[in-house]
Amino acid sequence: MNNIDLNDCKLVMSDGVFTLKNINTTIGFVRFNENGEVEYIFVNLIFRKKGIVTKLLKMVKDKIGRSLVLQKPISPLGNKLLKSLEKWA
């Protein structure tokens, strides 16, 4: 897995959303609430399989200070991702 260098990225934080951007595009984002429920997570196709989801979830966990609660996926790709993320719950 090739990890992306976050030094080239900008983290935009708003109420319940962390967004990673570079000069050209949005790399990915996660939407969550204060209870640690991850409501939505997205990574741009060209940045997938580079550790972005792990980095975003770690930032959320550090922010809220507890285990995360992953919402039920709404797509087949989300179901696949959920199985790989069980360590976060």
Secondary structure, 3 states (H helix, E strand, C coil): CCCCCHHHCEEEEECCEEEEECCCCEEEEEEECCCCEEEEEEECHHHCCCCHHHHHHHHHHHHHCCCCEECCCCCHHHHHHHHHCHHHC
